[in-house]
Amino acid sequence: MATAWRKSSFSGGGGEQGGNDCVEVSYVAEDTLVLRDSKAPSRGVIVAIGLLIWVKSR
């Protein structure tokens, strides 16, 4: 299954953070998403997380 990745709004965009927080997110099910490091995509998924937890963390 091909996964469509997008850069997360939680990723740092430079400034004081230096833009080193490069997180990509992909929905793999209606209520589940996965995260990976966009600087090392070949390492694969870092964590799978429920959508409700993701939304509440914002």
C-alpha positions as CSV (number, residue, x, y, z in Angstrom):
1,M,0.0,0.0,0.0
2,A,1.4,3.4,-1.0
3,T,1.3,6.0,1.8
4,A,0.8,9.7,1.1
5,W,3.0,11.7,3.4
6,R,2.8,15.4,4.2
7,K,4.8,17.6,6.5
8,S,3.2,18.0,9.9
9,S,2.3,21.5,11.2
10,F,4.2,20.4,14.3
11,S,7.5,20.5,12.3
12,G,9.8,23.4,13.2
13,G,10.1,26.0,10.4
14,G,13.4,27.5,11.3
15,G,13.9,30.5,13.5
16,E,15.0,29.7,17.0
17,Q,14.3,26.0,16.5
18,G,16.5,25.8,13.4
19,G,14.0,23.8,11.5
20,N,15.4,20.5,12.8
21,D,12.0,19.1,13.8
22,C,11.0,17.5,10.5
23,V,8.0,15.3,11.1
24,E,5.8,13.8,8.3
25,V,2.3,12.4,8.9
26,S,0.2,10.0,7.0
27,Y,-3.3,8.6,7.6
28,V,-3.3,4.8,7.4
29,A,-6.9,4.3,8.6
30,E,-9.9,6.4,9.4
31,D,-8.8,6.8,13.0
32,T,-5.0,6.2,12.8
33,L,-2.1,8.1,11.6
34,V,1.7,7.4,11.5
35,L,4.7,9.7,12.0
36,R,8.2,9.5,10.5
37,D,11.3,11.6,10.4
38,S,11.3,13.4,7.0
39,K,15.1,13.6,7.1
40,A,15.4,9.8,7.4
41,P,12.3,8.4,5.6
42,S,14.0,5.0,5.0
43,R,13.9,4.3,8.7
44,G,10.1,4.0,8.4
45,V,7.4,4.8,10.8
46,I,8.4,6.1,14.2
47,V,5.0,5.8,15.9
48,A,1.3,5.0,15.1
49,I,-1.2,7.1,17.0
50,G,-4.9,7.4,17.3
51,L,-6.5,10.4,15.7
52,L,-8.3,11.5,18.8
53,I,-5.0,11.6,20.7
54,W,-3.4,13.6,17.9
55,V,-6.2,16.2,17.8
56,K,-6.3,16.6,21.7
57,S,-2.5,17.2,21.7
58,R,-2.9,20.3,19.7
